[in-house]
Amino acid sequence: MCVQNGEAPPTQTGGVFSFIQPSRVEALFLSKRDELELIMTMLPMGEGNNLDPWHRHYADRTAGLSASEVRALFAVASRPEVVSLAGGMPYVSALPSALVNQALERVMRDHGPVALQYGSGQGTIPVREQILEVMALEGIRASIDDVVVTTGSQQGLDLVTKLFINPGDVILAESPSYVGAIGVFRSYQAEMVHVATDEHGLVPESLREMIRSLKVAGKTVKFLYLIPNFQNPSGVTLTWDRRIEILEIAKTHQILVLEDNPYGLLYFDAAPPHAMRSVETDGVIYLGTFSKTFAPGLRLGWAVAPHAIREKLILANESAVLSPSVFTQYVMSEYFTHSDWRGQINTFRQVYQERKTALTDALAESLPDLSRTDPSGGFYVWLTLPAGLDSKAMLPRAIKELIAYTPGTAFYANGDGRHNIRLSFCYPTPEAIKVGVRRLAKTINEELDLLETFAGTGELSMITRGDRVTSPPPNID
């Protein structure tokens, strides 16, 4: 396959990461800390190691806290010379700083002593009322008593998992699934089982078959974890008919549904189907966040759950953090009260649609033969590599070409995904995206040349580092 790239290769000057002009070479060598992290990933980790004098004291569940063999590479990928299509960072520069400054000033002027104090484990009433307005846009009708404010939806994931999972319990999830959820589930010693998906989302018949096989094996399935809208990492949206069918399957087998919806309002042309929680209140826990529609730095999310579960979530929240940040909640509430927050979400949609178009157009030009998803919202495109290529093995060589991506292995608990790449279009400019795709095409083309040169010797692969070494950490969500 001939891959068009249209870009001259970077100048090489020697050394593993010294691949740009000499005046900037020094900045791209791994730091001592990065080198140590990379060395640590190569050590056997199953029972700790003698570099840590406390390794015998750790709880068994810490075995689920995995090291990343590419963390040091991502430290290099954060350099300005590298076009990163790896991280799922919202483009917060599209949020006018004046709006945030004004909200901060009003909070300190009008509510300072209260905003700086401890608060309720359930969250402030004003922000819970405003969360109801947001959820109404996706068909959810609830009361303020149904809402529990969390420190980002990531904490909601953690709290739900803490409440329900005993070691060895099964959590069902899409194939592929969110890397941050995989990390949480592992930390509570859950067995995560992937269920097949296609261009319309999770396949109901595959879900039925998986539940039957797990029951035959004597496994306990606690809940089904889903991102129905513009899924991370695939970008796929679950159809309405499938949402209803999946809810029926879950109800039949008494399996809770954990609906995670960070991207639902970031659609491009048409809104996705209503939330699953909009038609099922007793069997669905809904997670939401302001990280994608306002700013992730505020760390503000929420959970909506059946009454008994909600009460336990509040207790677990108080146990974990005493109360979610009152200051953050007041800032959010002031923003909602005094700004056109719906208009700002529309601005984000326009920004992300322009960048998604830049990415898909560039892929069509430079990598026309590769299969990929075509999301109608959200942050991500899921790319399938040519047969024989390994996305994890290829990453260091991509970094050398000044392009970063997330290997597909990050999104599987079982080691799958080596032939896939997640490309994130939310943060780089359209111009940078086009440059990045040309660099990616050059990398893939060179990998194919290598594969042809060494035909018959097997796939290009990396050295296995051990069971506890996985793909990129949750900070590339």
C-alpha positions as CSV (number, residue, x, y, z in Angstrom):
1,M,0.0,0.0,0.0
2,C,1.4,3.4,-0.9
3,V,0.8,6.0,1.7
4,Q,0.9,9.6,0.8
5,N,2.7,11.9,3.2
6,G,3.8,15.0,1.5
7,E,6.3,15.9,4.2
8,A,10.1,15.7,4.4
9,P,11.4,13.6,7.2
10,P,12.8,15.3,10.3
11,T,16.6,15.8,10.4
12,Q,18.3,13.1,12.5
13,T,21.3,14.0,14.6
14,G,21.9,10.8,16.5
15,G,20.5,9.4,19.8
16,V,17.1,7.8,20.4
17,F,15.1,11.0,20.5
18,S,17.5,13.5,19.0
19,F,15.7,13.9,15.7
20,I,15.3,17.7,15.2
21,Q,17.7,20.5,14.7
22,P,20.8,20.4,17.0
23,S,19.7,23.6,18.9
24,R,16.6,21.7,20.2
25,V,18.1,18.2,20.6
26,E,18.9,18.5,24.2
27,A,15.3,19.3,25.2
28,L,14.1,16.1,23.6
29,F,16.3,13.6,25.4
30,L,14.6,11.8,28.2
31,S,15.0,13.4,31.6
32,K,16.5,11.4,34.5
33,R,13.0,11.0,35.9
34,D,11.7,9.8,32.6
35,E,14.5,7.3,32.3
36,L,13.8,6.0,35.8
37,E,10.1,5.6,35.0
38,L,11.0,3.6,31.9
39,I,13.4,1.4,33.8
40,M,10.8,0.8,36.5
41,T,8.3,-0.5,33.9
42,M,10.9,-3.1,32.9
43,L,11.2,-4.6,36.4
44,P,9.1,-7.6,37.5
45,M,6.2,-6.0,39.4
46,G,4.0,-8.9,40.6
47,E,5.2,-8.9,44.2
48,G,7.0,-5.5,44.3
49,N,10.7,-5.0,44.1
50,N,13.6,-4.2,46.5
51,L,13.9,-0.7,45.2
52,D,10.8,0.0,47.3
53,P,11.4,-0.9,51.0
54,W,7.6,-1.0,51.5
55,H,6.7,-3.4,48.7
56,R,5.7,-6.2,51.1
57,H,3.3,-3.9,52.9
58,Y,1.0,-3.1,50.0
59,A,-2.5,-4.4,49.9
60,D,-3.3,-7.1,47.3
61,R,-5.5,-4.6,45.4
62,T,-2.5,-2.5,44.5
63,A,-1.6,-5.1,41.9
64,G,-4.3,-3.5,39.8
65,L,-2.4,-0.2,39.8
66,S,-0.4,-0.7,36.6
67,A,2.8,0.9,35.4
68,S,2.9,2.2,31.9
69,E,5.7,1.2,29.5
70,V,5.0,4.3,27.4
71,R,4.7,6.9,30.1
72,A,8.2,8.1,29.4
73,L,7.4,8.3,25.7
74,F,4.4,10.5,26.4
75,A,6.7,12.8,28.4
76,V,8.5,13.3,25.2
77,A,5.2,13.6,23.3
78,S,4.3,16.6,25.4
79,R,7.1,18.6,23.8
80,P,5.8,21.5,21.5
81,E,7.6,20.0,18.5
82,V,5.4,16.9,18.7
83,V,1.9,16.9,17.3
84,S,-0.1,15.0,19.8
85,L,-3.3,13.2,18.7
86,A,-3.1,11.2,21.9
87,G,-4.7,13.1,24.8
88,G,-8.4,13.8,25.2
89,M,-7.9,17.3,26.5
90,P,-10.8,19.7,25.9
91,Y,-9.8,22.9,24.0
92,V,-10.4,25.2,27.0
93,S,-9.0,28.2,25.1
94,A,-12.4,28.4,23.4
95,L,-13.9,29.3,26.8
96,P,-13.6,33.1,27.3
97,S,-11.4,33.8,30.3
98,A,-13.4,36.8,31.2
99,L,-16.4,34.6,32.0
100,V,-14.3,32.6,34.4
101,N,-12.7,35.7,36.0
102,Q,-16.0,37.3,36.5
103,A,-17.4,34.1,38.1
104,L,-14.4,33.9,40.4
105,E,-14.8,37.6,41.4
106,R,-18.5,37.2,42.2
107,V,-17.9,34.1,44.3
108,M,-15.3,35.8,46.5
109,R,-17.3,39.0,46.7
110,D,-20.7,37.5,47.4
111,H,-20.0,34.1,48.9
112,G,-16.4,34.0,50.0
113,P,-16.7,32.6,53.6
114,V,-19.2,30.0,52.6
115,A,-17.4,29.0,49.3
116,L,-14.2,28.4,51.3
117,Q,-15.8,26.2,53.9
118,Y,-16.7,22.5,54.1
119,G,-20.0,21.6,52.5
120,S,-22.5,18.8,52.0
121,G,-21.4,15.3,50.8
122,Q,-24.2,15.6,48.2
123,G,-23.3,19.0,46.8
124,T,-24.8,22.5,47.0
125,I,-28.4,22.9,46.0
126,P,-27.8,25.6,43.4
127,V,-25.4,23.5,41.4
128,R,-27.6,20.4,41.6
129,E,-30.5,22.5,40.3
130,Q,-28.4,23.6,37.4
131,I,-27.3,20.0,36.7
132,L,-31.0,19.1,36.3
133,E,-31.2,21.7,33.5
134,V,-28.2,20.1,31.7
135,M,-29.6,16.6,32.0
136,A,-33.0,17.8,30.7
137,L,-31.3,18.4,27.4
138,E,-30.8,14.6,27.1
139,G,-34.3,13.6,28.3
140,I,-33.6,13.0,31.9
141,R,-36.2,14.1,34.5
142,A,-35.0,14.1,38.1
143,S,-35.1,16.0,41.3
144,I,-32.3,17.7,43.2
145,D,-32.4,14.9,45.7
146,D,-31.4,12.4,43.0
147,V,-28.1,14.2,42.2
148,V,-24.8,13.6,44.0
149,V,-22.0,16.0,43.1
150,T,-18.6,14.3,42.6
151,T,-15.0,15.4,42.0
152,G,-15.3,14.7,38.3
153,S,-17.2,11.8,36.8
154,Q,-14.0,9.8,37.4
155,Q,-14.7,9.9,41.1
156,G,-18.2,8.7,40.4
157,L,-16.8,5.7,38.6
158,D,-14.6,5.0,41.6
159,L,-17.4,5.4,44.1
160,V,-19.8,3.1,42.2
161,T,-17.1,0.4,41.8
162,K,-16.2,0.7,45.5
163,L,-19.9,0.1,46.5
164,F,-20.5,-2.9,44.3
165,I,-17.3,-4.8,43.5
166,N,-15.8,-7.6,45.5
167,P,-12.6,-9.2,44.2
168,G,-13.3,-11.4,41.3
169,D,-16.7,-9.9,40.4
170,V,-17.3,-9.3,36.7
171,I,-17.9,-5.9,35.1
172,L,-19.1,-6.0,31.5
173,A,-17.9,-3.2,29.2
174,E,-17.8,-2.3,25.5
175,S,-14.9,-3.5,23.3
176,P,-12.9,-1.2,23.4
177,S,-13.6,0.8,26.6
178,Y,-12.4,3.9,28.4
179,V,-8.8,3.5,29.8
180,G,-9.7,5.4,33.0
181,A,-12.5,3.0,33.8
182,I,-10.2,0.0,33.2
183,G,-7.8,1.4,35.8
184,V,-10.5,1.9,38.4
185,F,-12.0,-1.6,37.8
186,R,-8.6,-3.2,38.1
187,S,-7.8,-1.3,41.3
188,Y,-10.9,-3.0,43.0
189,Q,-9.8,-6.4,41.6
190,A,-12.7,-6.8,39.3
191,E,-12.7,-9.0,36.2
192,M,-13.5,-6.8,33.3
193,V,-15.1,-8.6,30.3
194,H,-15.4,-6.9,27.0
195,V,-18.6,-7.3,24.8
196,A,-18.5,-7.0,21.1
197,T,-19.4,-3.7,19.4
198,D,-19.9,-2.5,15.8
199,E,-20.6,0.8,14.1
200,H,-24.0,1.0,16.0
201,G,-22.5,0.4,19.4
202,L,-22.6,-2.6,21.8
203,V,-24.2,-5.7,20.1
204,P,-27.2,-6.9,22.2
205,E,-26.9,-10.5,21.1
206,S,-23.2,-10.6,22.1
207,L,-24.3,-9.2,25.5
208,R,-26.8,-12.0,25.9
209,E,-24.3,-14.7,24.9
210,M,-21.6,-13.2,27.3
211,I,-24.0,-13.2,30.2
212,R,-25.0,-16.8,29.6
213,S,-21.5,-18.0,29.4
214,L,-20.5,-16.1,32.5
215,K,-23.4,-17.6,34.5
216,V,-22.4,-21.1,33.3
217,A,-18.9,-20.4,34.6
218,G,-20.3,-19.4,37.9
219,K,-19.3,-15.8,37.6
220,T,-21.1,-12.9,39.4
221,V,-21.8,-10.0,37.0
222,K,-22.3,-6.7,39.0
223,F,-22.9,-4.1,36.3
224,L,-22.5,-3.1,32.6
225,Y,-20.4,-0.1,32.0
226,L,-21.3,2.0,28.8
227,I,-20.4,5.2,27.1
228,P,-23.4,5.4,24.8
229,N,-22.6,8.7,23.1
230,F,-19.5,9.3,20.9
231,Q,-17.7,6.6,22.8
232,N,-14.2,6.8,24.1
233,P,-12.2,5.6,22.3
234,S,-14.2,4.5,19.2
235,G,-16.4,7.6,18.7
236,V,-19.4,5.3,18.0
237,T,-22.9,6.1,19.3
238,L,-25.3,3.5,20.6
239,T,-28.6,3.5,18.6
240,W,-31.9,4.1,20.4
241,D,-33.2,0.6,19.6
242,R,-30.1,-1.0,21.0
243,R,-30.4,1.2,24.2
244,I,-33.8,-0.2,24.8
245,E,-32.9,-3.8,24.1
246,I,-29.8,-3.6,26.3
247,L,-31.9,-2.2,29.2
248,E,-34.3,-5.1,28.8
249,I,-31.4,-7.6,28.8
250,A,-30.0,-6.0,31.9
251,K,-33.3,-6.0,33.7
252,T,-33.9,-9.6,32.8
253,H,-30.6,-10.7,34.3
254,Q,-30.7,-8.1,37.2
255,I,-27.6,-6.4,36.1
256,L,-27.1,-2.7,36.9
257,V,-26.2,-0.3,34.0
258,L,-23.6,2.3,34.6
259,E,-24.2,5.0,31.9
260,D,-21.2,7.3,31.5
261,N,-22.0,10.4,29.4
262,P,-19.2,12.9,29.1
263,Y,-19.7,13.8,25.5
264,G,-23.5,13.7,24.8
265,L,-23.9,17.4,24.4
266,L,-20.9,17.7,22.0
267,Y,-22.7,16.6,18.9
268,F,-22.0,18.1,15.5
269,D,-25.2,18.1,13.4
270,A,-27.9,16.2,15.3
271,A,-28.3,15.3,18.9
272,P,-27.7,11.6,19.9
273,P,-30.6,9.6,21.3
274,H,-31.8,10.4,24.8
275,A,-30.0,9.0,27.7
276,M,-30.8,5.5,28.9
277,R,-31.5,6.9,32.3
278,S,-34.4,8.9,30.6
279,V,-36.4,5.7,30.3
280,E,-35.1,3.5,33.2
281,T,-34.6,5.0,36.7
282,D,-34.4,1.8,38.8
283,G,-31.7,0.0,37.0
284,V,-29.4,2.8,35.7
285,I,-26.7,4.9,37.4
286,Y,-26.0,8.0,35.3
287,L,-22.6,9.8,35.4
288,G,-22.1,13.3,34.0
289,T,-19.4,15.9,34.0
290,F,-18.6,19.5,33.3
291,S,-15.1,18.6,32.2
292,K,-16.0,18.5,28.5
293,T,-18.6,21.3,28.4
294,F,-16.9,23.8,30.7
295,A,-13.4,22.9,32.0
296,P,-11.7,19.8,33.4
297,G,-9.6,21.8,35.9
298,L,-12.7,22.4,38.1
299,R,-13.1,18.6,38.6
300,L,-16.8,18.7,38.9
301,G,-19.1,15.9,37.9
302,W,-22.2,14.1,39.2
303,A,-24.1,10.9,39.6
304,V,-27.8,10.2,39.5
305,A,-28.8,6.9,41.0
306,P,-31.8,4.9,42.4
307,H,-32.7,6.1,46.0
308,A,-30.9,3.4,48.0
309,I,-27.8,3.6,45.9
310,R,-27.8,7.4,46.1
311,E,-27.7,7.3,49.9
312,K,-24.7,5.0,49.8
313,L,-23.0,7.1,47.2
314,I,-23.3,10.2,49.6
315,L,-21.8,8.2,52.5
316,A,-19.0,6.9,50.2
317,N,-18.4,10.5,49.0
318,E,-18.2,11.8,52.5
319,S,-15.8,9.0,53.4
320,A,-13.6,9.7,50.4
321,V,-13.4,13.6,50.3
322,L,-15.7,14.8,53.1
323,S,-17.4,17.0,50.5
324,P,-16.9,18.0,46.9
325,S,-15.2,21.4,46.5
326,V,-17.7,24.0,47.6
327,F,-15.6,26.7,45.9
328,T,-15.7,24.9,42.6
329,Q,-19.4,24.4,42.9
330,Y,-20.0,28.1,43.5
331,V,-17.8,29.0,40.5
332,M,-19.8,26.7,38.3
333,S,-23.1,28.0,39.6
334,E,-22.1,31.7,39.0
335,Y,-21.0,30.7,35.5
336,F,-24.4,29.1,34.8
337,T,-26.3,32.0,36.3
338,H,-24.6,34.8,34.4
339,S,-23.4,33.4,31.1
340,D,-24.9,31.9,28.0
341,W,-23.7,28.4,28.8
342,R,-25.8,26.8,26.0
343,G,-24.2,29.2,23.5
344,Q,-20.8,28.2,24.9
345,I,-21.5,24.5,24.4
346,N,-22.5,25.4,20.8
347,T,-19.1,27.1,20.4
348,F,-17.3,24.0,21.6
349,R,-19.3,21.9,19.1
350,Q,-18.2,24.1,16.2
351,V,-14.6,24.0,17.3
352,Y,-14.6,20.2,17.6
353,Q,-16.5,19.7,14.4
354,E,-13.9,21.8,12.5
355,R,-11.1,19.7,13.9
356,K,-12.9,16.4,13.3
357,T,-13.3,17.4,9.7
358,A,-9.7,18.3,9.5
359,L,-8.7,14.9,10.8
360,T,-11.0,12.8,8.7
361,D,-10.1,14.8,5.5
362,A,-6.4,14.3,6.2
363,L,-6.9,10.6,6.8
364,A,-8.9,10.3,3.6
365,E,-6.0,12.0,1.7
366,S,-3.0,10.3,3.4
367,L,-4.3,7.0,4.6
368,P,-7.3,6.3,2.3
369,D,-7.1,2.5,2.6
370,L,-7.3,2.3,6.4
371,S,-10.6,1.6,8.1
372,R,-11.8,4.1,10.7
373,T,-14.8,5.3,12.5
374,D,-16.6,8.6,11.5
375,P,-18.0,10.1,14.8
376,S,-20.8,12.6,14.8
377,G,-19.6,14.2,18.0
378,G,-17.1,13.9,20.8
379,F,-13.4,13.8,20.6
380,Y,-12.1,10.6,18.9
381,V,-11.6,8.6,15.8
382,W,-10.7,4.8,16.0
383,L,-8.2,3.7,13.3
384,T,-7.4,0.2,12.2
385,L,-3.9,-0.4,11.0
386,P,-2.9,-2.6,8.1
387,A,-2.4,-6.3,8.9
388,G,0.9,-7.0,10.6
389,L,1.4,-3.7,12.2
390,D,1.4,-3.2,16.0
391,S,0.3,0.2,17.4
392,K,2.3,-0.2,20.6
393,A,5.5,-1.3,18.9
394,M,5.1,1.5,16.4
395,L,4.7,4.3,18.9
396,P,8.4,5.0,19.6
397,R,9.0,5.3,15.9
398,A,6.0,7.6,15.6
399,I,7.4,9.8,18.4
400,K,10.6,10.0,16.5
401,E,8.6,11.4,13.5
402,L,7.1,14.0,16.0
403,I,3.6,12.5,16.1
404,A,1.9,10.9,19.1
405,Y,-1.2,8.7,19.3
406,T,-2.7,6.3,21.8
407,P,-2.2,2.6,21.1
408,G,-5.4,0.6,21.0
409,T,-4.1,-1.7,23.8
410,A,-4.8,1.1,26.3
411,F,-8.5,0.4,25.9
412,Y,-8.6,-3.3,26.5
413,A,-8.3,-5.2,29.8
414,N,-7.3,-8.4,27.9
415,G,-4.4,-7.1,25.8
416,D,-6.3,-6.7,22.6
417,G,-6.1,-3.6,20.4
418,R,-2.6,-3.9,18.9
419,H,-4.0,-3.2,15.4
420,N,-5.8,-0.1,16.5
421,I,-5.0,3.5,17.2
422,R,-7.1,6.2,18.9
423,L,-6.7,9.6,17.4
424,S,-7.9,12.6,19.4
425,F,-8.9,15.7,17.4
426,C,-10.1,17.9,20.3
427,Y,-7.0,19.8,21.2
428,P,-4.6,20.4,18.2
429,T,-5.5,23.1,15.7
430,P,-6.7,21.9,12.3
431,E,-3.4,22.8,10.7
432,A,-1.5,20.8,13.3
433,I,-3.8,17.9,12.8
434,K,-3.0,17.9,9.0
435,V,0.7,17.9,9.8
436,G,0.3,15.1,12.3
437,V,-1.6,12.9,9.9
438,R,1.1,13.3,7.3
439,R,3.7,12.3,9.9
440,L,1.6,9.3,10.9
441,A,1.2,8.3,7.3
442,K,5.0,8.4,6.9
443,T,5.5,6.3,10.0
444,I,3.0,3.7,8.8
445,N,4.5,3.6,5.4
446,E,7.9,3.0,6.8
447,E,6.5,0.2,9.0
448,L,5.0,-1.4,6.0
449,D,8.3,-1.2,4.2
450,L,10.0,-2.9,7.2
451,L,7.3,-5.6,7.3
452,E,7.8,-6.3,3.6
453,T,11.6,-6.4,4.1
454,F,11.3,-8.9,6.9
455,A,8.4,-10.9,5.5
456,G,8.1,-14.3,7.1
457,T,9.8,-13.3,10.4
458,G,6.5,-12.5,12.2
459,E,5.0,-9.3,13.4
460,L,7.0,-6.4,14.6
461,S,6.6,-6.3,18.4
462,M,7.9,-5.0,21.7
463,I,9.5,-6.9,24.5
464,T,6.9,-8.0,27.0
465,R,7.5,-6.2,30.3
466,G,5.2,-8.2,32.6
467,D,1.6,-8.6,33.7
468,R,1.4,-5.3,35.5
469,V,2.7,-3.3,32.6
470,T,-0.1,-1.9,30.4
471,S,-0.7,0.9,28.0
472,P,-1.0,4.7,28.7
473,P,-2.2,5.8,32.1
474,P,-5.6,7.5,32.6
475,N,-4.1,11.0,32.1
476,I,-4.6,10.4,28.4
477,D,-8.3,10.0,28.8
